[in-house]
Amino acid sequence: MIKEVIIVEGRDDEASISRAVEATTIATHGFGIKKETFDLIEKAYIERGLIIFTDPDFAGEKIRKRLQEKFPKSKHAYLTRNEANKNGDIGIENATAESIIEALSKARCTIIENKIEFTMQDMIKYKLAGASEASKNREGIGKILGIGYGNAKEFVNRLNQYGVKREEFEKIWTSFMHQKP
């Protein structure tokens, strides 16, 4: 049983989570989160903690940011768009149980004190910005680290926000680059 309550977008997401793990879930039912739902999420946040696990699309990121503002000590879990895609439909409900378990196992907390470990110069150095393969590299490394996909600016923010250490990053980056065809 997962201690934290997992916040997802809809009922189908809740069903997918329950097929993968034993956990309590709350669905936001989209961006227009009702007051009763916010109250329920707040109670869960105080009593058990939260894992925000929204769809890897524009709407999911907007919901994630809104929840992060209100519940800053929440953990975050991410799926790649490929893991959440079924016939062009992007959502947690389309992911395999294995992908859901892996994403939840890599859930990370936001670090409150904003320490800058990585800069945009690092993104260029590690071919995560300004290179033809930068987008694919961010997607692959984001999956391994459990911080999700983002453009270069968002990616460097997530590296810092989730407290990724340079040593951990360099080890993963080296391994990732050696596995590429």
NORQUIBEL-V641770 format. One record per helix or strand of 3 or more residues. SS is the DSSP state (A for helix, B for strand). FROM is the first residue (numbers start at 1). TO is the last residue. If there is no record, write none. Layout:
ss:from:to
SS:FROM:TO
SS:FROM:TO
This chain:
ss:from:to
B:5:8
A:11:20
B:25:27
A:35:47
B:50:52
A:58:70
A:92:94
A:97:105
A:120:125
A:134:145
A:152:161
A:166:179
